[in-house]
Amino acid sequence: MENIQVVLRVRPQNPHESESHDPEIWQVYSSNTIAIDPTKQDDLIRSRKIGIGHRTQFSFSTKITQVL
């Protein structure tokens, strides 16, 4: 069995994303789970950025909290 470690870094939006009014869609729900905000899923499906039935929740080993 492989030992795979997954590290998460959620970055702030860059200027282009902010100017384009791209929504922040990720929510960190626990120390090892991130998911697409349920209130934004319908908009993402309508805009075809995700499909119906696609995974919207992911687990990770650790996250980076330091801001550089």
C-alpha positions as CSV (number, residue, x, y, z in Angstrom):
1,M,0.0,0.0,0.0
2,E,1.3,3.4,-0.9
3,N,1.7,6.2,1.6
4,I,0.5,9.4,-0.2
5,Q,0.4,12.7,1.6
6,V,-1.8,15.5,0.2
7,V,-1.1,19.1,1.3
8,L,-3.7,21.8,0.7
9,R,-2.9,25.5,0.1
10,V,-5.9,27.7,-0.5
11,R,-4.6,31.0,-1.9
12,P,-6.4,34.3,-2.0
13,Q,-7.8,35.4,-5.4
14,N,-5.4,37.1,-7.7
15,P,-6.3,40.5,-9.2
16,H,-7.7,39.1,-12.4
17,E,-10.1,36.8,-10.5
18,S,-11.2,39.7,-8.3
19,E,-11.8,42.0,-11.2
20,S,-13.7,39.3,-13.1
21,H,-15.9,38.9,-9.9
22,D,-15.1,35.2,-9.8
23,P,-16.7,33.8,-6.7
24,E,-14.7,32.1,-4.0
25,I,-16.2,28.6,-4.1
26,W,-14.1,26.5,-1.6
27,Q,-15.0,26.0,2.0
28,V,-12.6,24.3,4.5
29,Y,-15.0,22.3,6.7
30,S,-12.5,20.6,9.0
31,S,-8.8,20.1,9.5
32,N,-8.7,17.7,6.6
33,T,-11.8,18.3,4.4
34,I,-12.5,20.9,1.7
35,A,-15.7,21.2,-0.4
36,I,-17.4,23.4,-3.0
37,D,-19.7,25.7,-1.2
38,P,-23.2,24.1,-1.6
39,T,-24.8,27.6,-2.2
40,K,-22.6,27.9,-5.3
41,Q,-22.9,24.4,-6.8
42,D,-26.0,25.2,-8.9
43,D,-24.3,28.2,-10.6
44,L,-21.2,26.1,-11.3
45,I,-23.4,23.4,-12.9
46,R,-25.3,25.9,-15.0
47,S,-22.1,27.5,-16.2
48,R,-20.7,24.0,-17.0
49,K,-17.7,24.5,-14.7
50,I,-18.6,21.2,-13.0
51,G,-21.0,18.5,-14.0
52,I,-23.9,16.9,-12.2
53,G,-22.5,14.1,-10.1
54,H,-18.9,15.3,-10.0
55,R,-17.2,15.1,-6.6
56,T,-17.4,18.3,-4.7
57,Q,-15.7,17.2,-1.4
58,F,-12.0,16.2,-1.0
59,S,-9.9,15.1,1.9
60,F,-6.2,16.0,2.5
61,S,-3.5,15.2,5.0
62,T,-2.5,18.7,6.1
63,K,-2.9,22.3,5.1
64,I,-0.5,25.2,4.8
65,T,-1.7,28.1,7.0
66,Q,1.2,30.4,6.7
67,V,0.8,33.5,4.5
68,L,3.9,34.6,2.8
